[in-house]
Amino acid sequence: MKHTIEVNGIKIYAFHGCLPEEEKIGGHYVVDVMLNTNFSEAALTDELSKTVDYVLIHQVVKEEMAIRSKLIEQVGQRIVDRIKREATGINFLRVKVTKLTPPINGDVDNVAILIEE
C-alpha cells in the first residue's frame, strides 16, 4: 500500500544566495516536503511512532535552512539527506525549495529546485 505525507508551505527567512546582499539582507523561502511511506499501522493504532513525525520534518527543514549556502540546490540536498537519515520507512521523498522574489533583474515571482529520491 502507498501512503503519502506532505508538509507544505514551510515558510523560512534565510540568507542563501551568491550575492553579498543576500548574505546580509536575506530573503523569504518556502519549502514543501512530500514522502511516500506505509502508515497502515499508525492508522490502526493511532501511534505517532508508527509513522513519520511532521514535527521532525519541520525541524530538519528549519535547521538546514539556517545554514547559509550560495545555492538552494545545496540546501535542498542537505534536507533530503537528513530526512533520509532521521526518518524511517520512507520509500520516496520529494523536497521543493522555493526562493521568493529572487534578485535576477527580471519580473519573476520565484525560483525553485525540486529533488526526488
N, C-alpha and C positions, 0 to 999 in steps of 0.2 A: 504494500500500500504506500502511496506517496502523499505526504502531508507537507504543506508549505507554511512557513512562518515568515512574516515580513515586519520589519521595524523601519518605518518610513518617515522621512521628514525630520531627521535628527538635525537640528539647527545648531551650528557651531560658529563662533567667531574665532578665526585663526590667522596666522601670519605666514602663509605659504606664498611662494612666487619667486620669480627670478629678479624682479626689480627691487632696488633698495627701499623704495617707498612701501612696498608690500610688507617688508620685514618690520617697518616702523608703524605703519598705519593699520595693516591687517585688512581683513575682509570677511564677508559672510559666505558660509558654505552650508550645503545641505547634503546629508549622507543617507542613502537608502540601503538597507540590507535585506536580502531575501535568501532563505535557505530551505532546502528540502530535507526532511527527516521523517522518522516514523514516531509519531506521538500517540499511537494507539493506547499504550499502557497508561500514559498520562490522562488521556481522555476517560479511561475506565476508572482509574484510581484517584484522580484529582490531586496527584502528587507532582509538585514542581520538579523534583529530582528526576522525573521520567521524561522530561522534555528539555528544550534549550531555553534558558532563562533570558527573557528580554532585557532584564537589568544588566546582565553580563554583556550582551551585545552593545547596549548603550554605553556602558563603561569603557569597553575596548575602543569604540569609536571616539569617545571624548578624550581618552588618554593618548591615543595615536595622533589625533588631530592637533593635540597640544605640542607635539614635537615638530618643530619647523622643518620644512622641506622646500626646495625650489619647485618641485613638480608634484602635482596632485597624483600623478601616476605612482610615485613612490609611497605616498601616504596611503593610497588605496591598497597597494600590495601589502603594506605593513598591517593594515586592518584585516585583510584576508588571512594572512599568515597567522596572526594572533588568534583570530576566531577559531581557525582550524586547530590550533594548539590547545585552546582553553575550553572548547565546547566539544562534546562527544555526540556521535550519532548523526553527523551531517553528511548527507550524500551529495549535495550540490550546494554551492554558495555563490551568491552574486552580490557585489558591492559596487554602488554607484556613488562617486564623489562629484558634486556639482559646485562649481565656483560661480557665485553670483556677480554680475557686473564686472567682468574681468577687464583689466586695462589693456585692451588690444587696439585702440584707436579706431573703433567702429561701434555701430549701434547693435550691441549684442547683449541679450539678456543674461546668458550664462554659457559656460563651457563645462563639459563633464567627461569623466572617464568611467568605464564600466569594465569590471573584471569578473569573469565567470570561471569557476573551477568546480 
